């Protein structure tokens, strides 16, 4: 027998139970962010490749190894989006959002794509939601966004989650530090992994992310960027931390925390689940005060984060939401489908979930189907209309649609 078609490696189908969990999470995200003034926003799932090369950074793993890039029929290079912030900032510039009241607060939800080795919590097509606040460098925005993500994690049941916070400083501060770090890594080059050694000049900060044992020993004694921050950068970080403390949030300042994207400046943060293994990060982000300008816009500060839907649900209890109470309409005689449709529409107008017999089953088979789908009520069209309470087995006749609707409501209200 030939092997049947399957979903591509690193992708998956979202079946109804998991889809309900995702919709519930989306509702939490929309509610929490909406209350804070963040508006829903969408960008295309593919963009010009140059957007990510310029915005994310040519030396990053994402650009060098993980992007799904292709040419359209006109020979233009396009890329399935690997992250959301660059696209939002491109839209901010394209649509002249700097003319709006600042900061512009947006949130998004959708599919993203990276060519990575699939494992638990890591896929090649995955879903993220994120939030961005563009147009202000006030540290209260950093703290607000961190607290909003924590609230979503808690509401989703994905906690407890450990919050790590650091600062990458401004570009000038970081440039001086990178020279110092590069020189230090060169002194210990023989102890580093091949990958880190190959990228010392391009992106020495990535050494802090390496799993290689020798590299970890080297970076443990490396100079730390937090110790090299300017007074202004340090003041900004202290303000963020002070606001987190005022809100009762616990955190750990982690001088080794780096993010895999080049556009970050100053605040960076990450939430890690205590329930997950190697892929422990639920979400994170930071400040990107130069990204809008790098994409052709005016100098514009920004801050934001993204979180993984699959990881969030992996960390949360698998308490699949129960489907809405159902009504099943059974047909004892042929030719009654029109009446069944009319009643179904009437009940659905009242917000009730209704399914109609559409598979030619016998009456016995229809009652089994009603049990199978978890129907609370079965309405039987025969010589008249019968309303059956599936829990008690009690059955009573009804005259016309209005009485039927009333009797269905009485059963559902019990």
Secondary structure as GFF3:
##gff-version 3
##sequence-region A 1 414
A	DSSP	alpha_helix	16	35	.	.	.	ID=ss1
A	DSSP	beta_strand	39	40	.	.	.	ID=ss2
A	DSSP	beta_strand	46	48	.	.	.	ID=ss3
A	DSSP	alpha_helix	49	55	.	.	.	ID=ss4
A	DSSP	alpha_helix	61	61	.	.	.	ID=ss5
A	DSSP	pi_helix	62	66	.	.	.	ID=ss6
A	DSSP	beta_strand	69	71	.	.	.	ID=ss7
A	DSSP	beta_strand	77	80	.	.	.	ID=ss8
A	DSSP	alpha_helix	85	94	.	.	.	ID=ss9
A	DSSP	three_ten_helix	97	99	.	.	.	ID=ss10
A	DSSP	beta_strand	104	113	.	.	.	ID=ss11
A	DSSP	beta_strand	125	134	.	.	.	ID=ss12
A	DSSP	alpha_helix	139	155	.	.	.	ID=ss13
A	DSSP	beta_strand	161	167	.	.	.	ID=ss14
A	DSSP	alpha_helix	171	187	.	.	.	ID=ss15
A	DSSP	three_ten_helix	189	191	.	.	.	ID=ss16
A	DSSP	alpha_helix	194	198	.	.	.	ID=ss17
A	DSSP	alpha_helix	200	203	.	.	.	ID=ss18
A	DSSP	three_ten_helix	204	209	.	.	.	ID=ss19
A	DSSP	alpha_helix	213	220	.	.	.	ID=ss20
A	DSSP	three_ten_helix	225	228	.	.	.	ID=ss21
A	DSSP	alpha_helix	231	246	.	.	.	ID=ss22
A	DSSP	beta_strand	252	253	.	.	.	ID=ss23
A	DSSP	beta_strand	265	273	.	.	.	ID=ss24
A	DSSP	beta_strand	281	287	.	.	.	ID=ss25
A	DSSP	alpha_helix	291	294	.	.	.	ID=ss26
A	DSSP	beta_strand	302	308	.	.	.	ID=ss27
A	DSSP	alpha_helix	309	315	.	.	.	ID=ss28
A	DSSP	beta_strand	326	331	.	.	.	ID=ss29
A	DSSP	alpha_helix	337	349	.	.	.	ID=ss30
A	DSSP	beta_strand	353	356	.	.	.	ID=ss31
A	DSSP	alpha_helix	363	372	.	.	.	ID=ss32
A	DSSP	beta_strand	375	381	.	.	.	ID=ss33
A	DSSP	beta_strand	385	389	.	.	.	ID=ss34
A	DSSP	beta_strand	395	398	.	.	.	ID=ss35
A	DSSP	alpha_helix	400	413	.	.	.	ID=ss36
###
